[in-house]
Amino acid sequence: MPRISAATIGEHRAQTQERILRAVSRLTREQGIDTISMTDVASEAGITRTVLYNYFPDKAALLLAFTERVTHYFIDSYERELPERATPAERLRVFVRLQLAGLLAHPHPGPADLSAALGPDAYQRLADHVEPMQRILTGIIDSGVASGDFQAADVAATARIILAVIGAERVPLLSGAVTPEEAEEIVSGFVLRGLGCRVPA
C-alpha cells in the first residue's frame, strides 16, 4: 500500500478514491465494465484488494461511484459544448454526440447483460444514477415541442426511444463498423426526422 503523502487522512482517502476511479476508467476502455474484477481494479490502482474493499465493498458499489462520476462529466461536457442560444435540434445533436463518445470511452454491455451481471437491485441503482442525463434529454424534447420544432405526443416515451437508438450503435461503434461521426449522423438524422424536423440530405 502506498504511503500517505497527503496532508490529512481525508485528503489521502480522496486521492486514493480518485486513483481507484481512474483505474476503473482505464480498464473499461480496455476490456469493458462487465469483465473487470476487483482484483483488476486494485492492481491497476496500485493498491491491495483489502484497501479497495475499504473504499468499495463490492463491484456494484464501485460501478455506482464510477457511473456517478461519468454522469457528472457528461453534464459538464454538455453544458460546455452547447452553442449560445442553441436550437432544440442543435442541443439534441450535442447530446447524441456526447452519448456516443461515452459509449466509446467506457464500453459496457447492454442493459439486459449488465442487469444479469450485477443483479436487478444494483442495476436499478445504476439506472437511477444516470437519470440526470435522461432529464436533460426530456428537457430538450420538451423545449422542441414548445417551440414547434419537434412533434412528440409522449415526451418520456420519446426520450426512451432515442436512448435505445443511441444504444443500438454501441456494437457497430466498438467493432469499428462505423466511425463516431457516421454514428452521430445516423442517429441524429434518424431521431430528428422522427421528431418532424427537416434534415439536409
Residue pairs with C-beta under 8 A, 6 or more apart in sequence:
1 47
1 48
1 51
2 46
2 47
4 12
5 12
5 15
6 12
6 14
6 15
13 55
16 45
16 47
16 51
16 55
17 55
17 65
19 45
19 46
19 47
20 41
20 45
20 47
20 52
20 55
20 56
20 62
21 65
21 66
21 69
22 45
23 41
23 44
23 45
24 36
24 41
24 62
24 63
24 66
25 66
25 105
25 106
26 44
27 36
27 40
27 41
27 44
28 36
28 66
28 105
28 106
28 107
28 108
29 105
29 106
29 107
32 107
32 108
32 109
33 63
33 106
33 107
33 108
33 109
33 114
34 108
34 109
34 113
34 114
34 117
36 59
37 59
38 49
38 52
38 53
38 56
38 58
38 59
38 62
39 49
41 52
41 62
42 48
42 49
42 51
42 52
45 52
52 62
56 62
56 65
59 118
60 118
60 119
60 122
60 125
60 126
63 118
63 122
63 126
64 122
64 125
64 126
64 129
67 126
67 129
67 130
68 129
70 102
70 106
71 129
71 130
71 132
71 133
74 98
74 99
74 102
74 133
75 132
75 133
75 136
77 98
78 94
78 95
78 98
78 136
81 94
81 97
81 98
82 90
82 91
82 94
83 90
86 94
87 147
87 149
88 140
88 141
88 143
88 144
88 147
88 149
88 150
89 144
89 149
89 192
89 197
91 140
91 143
92 140
92 141
92 144
92 188
92 191
92 192
92 195
93 184
93 188
95 136
95 137
95 140
96 162
96 166
96 184
96 187
96 188
96 191
97 180
97 184
97 188
99 133
99 163
99 166
100 166
100 169
100 173
100 180
100 183
100 184
100 187
101 180
103 166
103 167
103 169
103 170
103 173
103 174
104 173
104 174
104 180
107 170
107 174
108 114
109 117
110 167
110 170
111 123
111 167
114 123
114 126
115 123
118 126
134 159
134 163
137 159
137 162
137 163
138 155
138 156
138 159
141 150
141 152
141 155
141 158
141 159
141 162
141 195
142 155
144 150
144 152
144 195
145 151
145 152
145 155
149 195
149 196
149 197
150 195
150 196
150 197
151 195
151 196
152 158
152 195
158 195
161 194
162 191
165 187
165 190
165 191
166 187
169 178
169 183
169 186
169 187
171 177
172 178
172 183
173 180
173 183
178 186
188 199
189 199
192 199
193 199
